[in-house]
Amino acid sequence: MKKFSLPKKEKEDRVCELLKKGTGDREIAAIEHVSFTEIKKIINKHFETDEDETGQNRKRSEALQLMEEGKSSLDIAIELNLSADEVQGFRREHLTLKGEDELLAIYRRIGGKIEQFVTLYEMMIKEGLAPDEAVWSLQNYGSFKNIDKEFNHLTKRLRPLREETSQLKEKNQMLFSEN
């Protein structure tokens, strides 16, 4: 049995209506059984917009939607025929729009050395040092080396004080036992 198809003009009109409603290319292709190339031709024929700008804006919108759905960068690149740079650009934009770009900024500031950054954080937590305490220490002492020097200096000053405390305790016990 032969499949019934709509006349070309009617199909174009239906595609135009879907485009006006903001329906994505993938959905239009599935609903109307048309290729992406046909959709692009209809856009160029019926809408007065710059072809490259419209195509890029549509890909941007679709990429952002796919990211919101949790798709991987590889899946998005394959599905939308995008380069790695384009996908990463859209991914940065997605993070910015969601207000999650602070983590990306930190990643850039540490030069991509995330493993060392996480190791430092884990060591700090293991030592019971809160992030704000670590920042305070570095702000006041300038470097970890200076903190270490100050620790050694205070340790040396503490020894005689401990000895003196011990001697005072002994004297106190002797006086207490005499009374």
C-alpha positions in Angstrom: 0.0 0.0 0.0 1.3 3.4 -1.0 1.8 6.0 1.7 -0.3 9.2 1.3 1.8 12.4 1.5 0.8 16.0 1.7 1.3 18.4 -1.2 4.6 20.3 -0.9 2.9 23.6 -0.3 0.8 22.3 2.6 3.8 20.6 4.2 5.8 23.8 4.0 2.9 25.7 5.6 2.8 23.2 8.4 6.6 23.4 8.9 6.3 27.3 9.0 3.6 27.1 11.6 5.7 24.9 13.8 8.7 27.2 13.3 6.7 30.2 14.4 5.6 28.4 17.5 9.3 27.8 18.3 9.4 24.1 17.7 12.9 22.7 17.3 14.2 21.2 14.1 14.4 17.7 15.6 10.7 17.8 16.6 9.6 19.3 13.2 11.6 16.5 11.4 9.9 13.9 13.5 6.4 15.4 13.2 6.4 16.3 9.5 8.8 13.6 8.3 11.1 16.1 6.7 14.9 16.3 6.7 16.9 19.0 8.4 18.0 20.2 4.9 14.3 20.6 3.9 13.6 22.5 7.1 16.6 24.8 6.4 15.4 25.5 2.9 11.9 26.4 4.2 13.4 28.7 6.8 15.5 30.4 4.0 12.5 30.7 1.7 9.9 31.9 4.2 11.7 33.9 6.8 13.8 37.0 6.3 16.8 36.2 8.5 20.5 35.7 8.0 20.9 32.0 7.4 24.1 31.6 9.5 22.7 33.6 12.4 19.4 31.6 12.4 21.2 28.3 12.2 23.6 29.2 14.9 20.9 30.5 17.2 18.9 27.4 16.7 21.9 25.1 17.4 22.6 27.2 20.5 19.1 26.8 21.7 19.1 23.1 21.0 22.5 22.6 22.6 21.4 24.5 25.8 18.3 22.3 26.0 20.3 19.1 25.6 22.7 20.3 28.3 19.7 21.0 30.6 18.6 17.4 29.9 22.0 16.1 31.0 23.4 15.0 27.6 27.1 14.7 27.4 29.2 17.0 25.2 30.0 14.2 22.9 26.3 13.4 22.4 25.5 17.1 21.7 28.4 17.4 19.2 27.2 14.3 17.3 23.5 15.2 17.4 24.0 18.9 16.3 27.1 18.4 14.2 29.1 20.9 16.4 32.9 21.1 17.0 34.4 20.6 20.4 35.0 24.4 20.7 31.4 25.2 19.9 30.1 22.7 22.4 32.4 24.0 25.1 31.4 27.6 24.3 27.7 26.6 24.7 28.6 24.7 27.9 30.2 27.8 29.4 27.2 29.8 28.5 24.9 27.2 30.0 26.9 27.4 33.3 26.7 31.2 33.3 23.0 31.2 32.6 22.4 28.7 35.5 24.7 30.8 37.8 27.2 28.0 38.2 30.0 29.7 36.3 31.9 30.5 39.6 33.3 26.9 39.6 34.4 27.3 36.0 36.2 30.6 37.0 38.0 28.8 39.8 38.9 26.0 37.4 40.5 28.6 35.0 42.3 30.4 37.9 44.0 27.2 39.0 45.0 26.4 35.5 43.1 23.2 35.1 45.1 21.6 38.0 41.9 20.4 39.7 43.5 17.3 41.2 46.1 19.3 43.2 43.5 21.7 44.3 41.2 19.0 45.6 44.2 17.2 47.3 45.1 20.5 49.1 41.5 20.9 50.2 41.3 17.3 51.4 44.6 17.6 53.4 43.3 20.8 55.0 40.1 19.1 56.1 42.1 16.1 57.4 44.1 18.5 59.5 40.9 20.0 60.9 41.7 23.4 59.2 38.6 25.2 57.9 39.0 27.0 54.6 38.6 30.4 56.3 41.3 29.5 58.8 43.7 28.6 56.0 43.0 31.9 54.3 43.5 33.8 57.5 46.8 32.1 58.1 48.1 32.8 54.7 47.0 36.4 54.8 48.7 37.0 58.2 51.9 35.0 57.5 52.3 35.4 53.8 53.2 31.8 53.0 53.2 28.2 54.4 56.9 28.6 55.0 56.4 31.6 57.2 53.7 29.7 59.1 56.1 26.8 59.7 58.9 29.2 60.9 56.4 30.9 63.3 55.4 27.5 64.6 59.0 26.5 65.2 59.7 29.8 66.9 56.6 29.5 69.2 57.5 25.8 70.0 61.0 27.0 71.1 59.5 29.7 73.3 57.0 27.2 74.7 59.6 24.7 76.0 61.0 27.0 78.8 57.5 28.0 79.8 56.5 24.3 80.2 59.6 23.7 82.3 58.8 26.8 84.4 55.2 25.5 84.8 56.4 22.1 85.9 58.8 23.6 88.5 56.0 25.9 89.8 53.7 22.8 90.1 56.4 21.0 92.1 56.9 24.0 94.4 53.1 24.3 94.9 52.9 20.6 95.8 55.7 21.0 98.3 54.1 24.0 99.9 50.8 22.3 100.0 52.2 19.2 101.6 54.1 21.3 104.3 50.8 22.9 105.4 
